[in-house]
Amino acid sequence: MRLKIVLGLGNPGPEYDASRHNVGWWVVDRLAYDWGFDSFERDGRAFLTEGDVGESRVKLVKPATYMNRSGLAMRPLKAMEDFNASEDLLVIVDDAALDVGRVRFRPEGGAGGHNGLKSISGALQSNEYARLRVGVGIKPEGEDLADWVLAEMPHTDEEVVVGLLPGLTEAVEHWLLEGTEAAMNRFNGC
């Protein structure tokens, strides 16, 4: 049984819980709940839990570092025998260039200005890993990007994203079973 890693990006600390930047954590928290995994436990620079989903062994990861140092959580994972980021890793990330509630699977690509993705790519020395981008609303013109993503989501936007979570569990399960291309074909545009 091959190990798959699903890493949700976010910032530690209760002051960030409701921020746009923590949507990746929201998704992996929901995955752990839906799949009946144990509580997340701190292990070095990450919070981890794992279990079986169908025919896959899945490790859910939330970096315990701030967003721009998320790659530090990848170091022990990258060192695992047979780890192949292009097949075994899915990074779930907020996207301030997508409308609230839009989702996009991508098999690889650049960071698009996202410091968490920059850090992950730097740690892996590669952009070849799948990502699931979750729209948190397009940054208003003139607004500072950091201020926008670190701000608490308005209640109506939060409701939209929370409403997506059951479907995102299905989407990640599809990624586990069928891979990124199949997940893109079925879920992009939602």
One Martini backbone bead per residue (centre of mass of N, CA, C, O) as a GRO file, in nm:
protein
  190
    1MET     BB    1   0.092   0.039   0.027
    2ARG     BB    2   0.074   0.360  -0.067
    3LEU     BB    3   0.178   0.668   0.032
    4LYS     BB    4  -0.019   0.954   0.104
    5ILE     BB    5  -0.005   1.316   0.083
    6VAL     BB    6  -0.188   1.567   0.274
    7LEU     BB    7  -0.140   1.920   0.249
    8GLY     BB    8  -0.225   2.188   0.463
    9LEU     BB    9  -0.240   2.524   0.449
   10GLY     BB   10  -0.117   2.740   0.724
   11ASN     BB   11  -0.159   2.891   1.045
   12PRO     BB   12  -0.069   2.917   1.354
   13GLY     BB   13  -0.317   2.996   1.559
   14PRO     BB   14  -0.615   3.143   1.656
   15GLU     BB   15  -0.589   3.416   1.483
   16TYR     BB   16  -0.610   3.223   1.198
   17ASP     BB   17  -0.856   3.028   1.174
   18ALA     BB   18  -1.054   3.248   0.994
   19SER     BB   19  -0.869   3.268   0.764
   20ARG     BB   20  -0.796   3.239   0.435
   21HIS     BB   21  -0.508   3.097   0.481
   22ASN     BB   22  -0.666   2.832   0.638
   23VAL     BB   23  -0.817   2.643   0.433
   24GLY     BB   24  -0.629   2.396   0.428
   25TRP     BB   25  -0.696   2.315   0.720
   26TRP     BB   26  -0.997   2.276   0.690
   27VAL     BB   27  -0.978   2.038   0.496
   28VAL     BB   28  -0.805   1.837   0.670
   29ASP     BB   29  -0.998   1.833   0.905
   30ARG     BB   30  -1.233   1.710   0.743
   31LEU     BB   31  -1.092   1.455   0.652
   32ALA     BB   32  -1.042   1.339   0.933
   33TYR     BB   33  -1.337   1.324   1.008
   34ASP     BB   34  -1.456   1.158   0.765
   35TRP     BB   35  -1.225   0.917   0.814
   36GLY     BB   36  -1.162   0.869   1.132
   37PHE     BB   37  -0.928   1.001   1.246
   38ASP     BB   38  -0.713   1.098   1.444
   39SER     BB   39  -0.572   1.323   1.604
   40PHE     BB   40  -0.362   1.565   1.590
   41GLU     BB   41  -0.001   1.552   1.602
   42ARG     BB   42   0.291   1.652   1.711
   43ASP     BB   43   0.577   1.655   1.462
   44GLY     BB   44   0.773   1.879   1.489
   45ARG     BB   45   0.672   2.077   1.197
   46ALA     BB   46   0.396   1.906   1.254
   47PHE     BB   47   0.069   1.796   1.195
   48LEU     BB   48  -0.054   1.456   1.248
   49THR     BB   49  -0.229   1.206   1.048
   50GLU     BB   50  -0.352   0.859   0.999
   51GLY     BB   51  -0.477   0.633   0.733
   52ASP     BB   52  -0.735   0.463   0.572
   53VAL     BB   53  -0.832   0.486   0.212
   54GLY     BB   54  -0.909   0.226   0.109
   55GLU     BB   55  -0.607   0.154  -0.072
   56SER     BB   56  -0.495   0.393   0.112
   57ARG     BB   57  -0.237   0.558   0.262
   58VAL     BB   58  -0.284   0.846   0.484
   59LYS     BB   59  -0.126   1.164   0.526
   60LEU     BB   60  -0.190   1.429   0.738
   61VAL     BB   61  -0.087   1.781   0.696
   62LYS     BB   62   0.023   2.048   0.929
   63PRO     BB   63   0.198   2.303   0.949
   64ALA     BB   64   0.381   2.458   1.238
   65THR     BB   65   0.434   2.687   1.062
   66TYR     BB   66   0.461   2.938   0.881
   67MET     BB   67   0.382   2.975   0.562
   68ASN     BB   68   0.687   3.062   0.459
   69ARG     BB   69   0.775   2.757   0.616
   70SER     BB   70   0.630   2.489   0.512
   71GLY     BB   71   0.873   2.313   0.398
   72LEU     BB   72   0.976   2.198   0.672
   73ALA     BB   73   0.753   1.965   0.675
   74MET     BB   74   0.890   1.802   0.422
   75ARG     BB   75   1.159   1.677   0.497
   76PRO     BB   76   1.074   1.396   0.624
   77LEU     BB   77   0.896   1.314   0.380
   78LYS     BB   78   1.111   1.326   0.153
   79ALA     BB   79   1.293   1.089   0.299
   80MET     BB   80   1.115   0.882   0.213
   81GLU     BB   81   1.070   0.594   0.090
   82ASP     BB   82   0.934   0.628  -0.232
   83PHE     BB   83   0.901   0.924  -0.265
   84ASN     BB   84   0.662   1.095  -0.493
   85ALA     BB   85   0.542   1.399  -0.545
   86SER     BB   86   0.388   1.364  -0.827
   87GLU     BB   87   0.202   1.117  -0.684
   88ASP     BB   88   0.192   1.161  -0.335
   89LEU     BB   89   0.111   1.478  -0.353
   90LEU     BB   90  -0.115   1.710  -0.178
   91VAL     BB   91  -0.186   2.056  -0.198
   92ILE     BB   92  -0.368   2.273   0.014
   93VAL     BB   93  -0.496   2.596  -0.105
   94ASP     BB   94  -0.527   2.915  -0.114
   95ASP     BB   95  -0.708   3.154  -0.348
   96ALA     BB   96  -0.692   3.507  -0.449
   97ALA     BB   97  -0.777   3.435  -0.777
   98LEU     BB   98  -1.048   3.316  -0.665
   99ASP     BB   99  -1.346   3.261  -0.620
  100VAL     BB  100  -1.559   3.183  -0.400
  101GLY     BB  101  -1.566   2.822  -0.425
  102ARG     BB  102  -1.347   2.768  -0.611
  103VAL     BB  103  -1.184   2.495  -0.790
  104ARG     BB  104  -0.832   2.363  -0.837
  105PHE     BB  105  -0.661   2.142  -1.009
  106ARG     BB  106  -0.303   2.062  -1.012
  107PRO     BB  107  -0.007   1.893  -1.116
  108GLU     BB  108   0.140   2.179  -1.142
  109GLY     BB  109   0.359   2.463  -1.074
  110GLY     BB  110   0.353   2.756  -0.961
  111ALA     BB  111   0.296   2.982  -0.693
  112GLY     BB  112   0.147   3.256  -0.754
  113GLY     BB  113   0.258   3.420  -0.482
  114HIS     BB  114   0.270   3.178  -0.281
  115ASN     BB  115   0.455   3.118   0.000
  116GLY     BB  116   0.390   2.822   0.059
  117LEU     BB  117   0.460   2.711  -0.223
  118LYS     BB  118   0.748   2.814  -0.231
  119SER     BB  119   0.844   2.643   0.012
  120ILE     BB  120   0.775   2.365  -0.100
  121SER     BB  121   0.941   2.385  -0.362
  122GLY     BB  122   1.211   2.432  -0.218
  123ALA     BB  123   1.218   2.163  -0.058
  124LEU     BB  124   1.178   1.982  -0.330
  125GLN     BB  125   1.299   2.105  -0.593
  126SER     BB  126   0.987   2.147  -0.699
  127ASN     BB  127   0.667   2.171  -0.903
  128GLU     BB  128   0.598   1.846  -0.894
  129TYR     BB  129   0.283   1.887  -0.766
  130ALA     BB  130  -0.011   1.867  -0.632
  131ARG     BB  131  -0.301   2.091  -0.637
  132LEU     BB  132  -0.553   2.251  -0.427
  133ARG     BB  133  -0.752   2.515  -0.509
  134VAL     BB  134  -0.913   2.761  -0.294
  135GLY     BB  135  -1.141   2.994  -0.307
  136VAL     BB  136  -1.132   3.338  -0.129
  137GLY     BB  137  -1.116   3.561  -0.317
  138ILE     BB  138  -1.067   3.850  -0.475
  139LYS     BB  139  -0.852   4.085  -0.458
  140PRO     BB  140  -0.871   4.397  -0.408
  141GLU     BB  141  -0.800   4.679  -0.532
  142GLY     BB  142  -0.529   4.804  -0.324
  143GLU     BB  143  -0.490   4.556  -0.166
  144ASP     BB  144  -0.320   4.378   0.050
  145LEU     BB  145  -0.247   4.051   0.037
  146ALA     BB  146  -0.180   3.988   0.332
  147ASP     BB  147  -0.430   4.122   0.453
  148TRP     BB  148  -0.639   3.954   0.302
  149VAL     BB  149  -0.552   3.654   0.392
  150LEU     BB  150  -0.544   3.734   0.716
  151ALA     BB  151  -0.827   3.778   0.710
  152GLU     BB  152  -1.131   3.746   0.797
  153MET     BB  153  -1.396   3.596   0.693
  154PRO     BB  154  -1.679   3.637   0.581
  155HIS     BB  155  -1.955   3.469   0.657
  156THR     BB  156  -2.054   3.409   0.367
  157ASP     BB  157  -1.783   3.289   0.267
  158GLU     BB  158  -1.752   3.071   0.480
  159GLU     BB  159  -2.008   2.914   0.403
  160VAL     BB  160  -1.913   2.832   0.125
  161VAL     BB  161  -1.661   2.672   0.210
  162VAL     BB  162  -1.795   2.479   0.410
  163GLY     BB  163  -1.990   2.364   0.186
  164LEU     BB  164  -1.743   2.219   0.028
  165LEU     BB  165  -1.612   1.995   0.208
  166PRO     BB  166  -1.756   1.732   0.125
  167GLY     BB  167  -1.664   1.756  -0.178
  168LEU     BB  168  -1.355   1.754  -0.110
  169THR     BB  169  -1.346   1.471  -0.012
  170GLU     BB  170  -1.425   1.347  -0.281
  171ALA     BB  171  -1.191   1.472  -0.444
  172VAL     BB  172  -0.958   1.338  -0.287
  173GLU     BB  173  -1.049   1.050  -0.335
  174HIS     BB  174  -1.017   1.070  -0.641
  175TRP     BB  175  -0.715   1.127  -0.637
  176LEU     BB  176  -0.631   0.864  -0.498
  177LEU     BB  177  -0.760   0.672  -0.723
  178GLU     BB  178  -0.704   0.853  -1.019
  179GLY     BB  179  -0.582   1.130  -0.996
  180THR     BB  180  -0.535   1.446  -1.120
  181GLU     BB  181  -0.670   1.447  -1.397
  182ALA     BB  182  -0.942   1.330  -1.303
  183ALA     BB  183  -0.998   1.553  -1.094
  184MET     BB  184  -1.001   1.785  -1.291
  185ASN     BB  185  -1.234   1.684  -1.480
  186ARG     BB  186  -1.449   1.674  -1.235
  187PHE     BB  187  -1.382   1.956  -1.038
  188ASN     BB  188  -1.331   2.173  -1.218
  189GLY     BB  189  -1.542   2.463  -1.162
  190CYS     BB  190  -1.691   2.441  -0.879
   0.00000   0.00000   0.00000
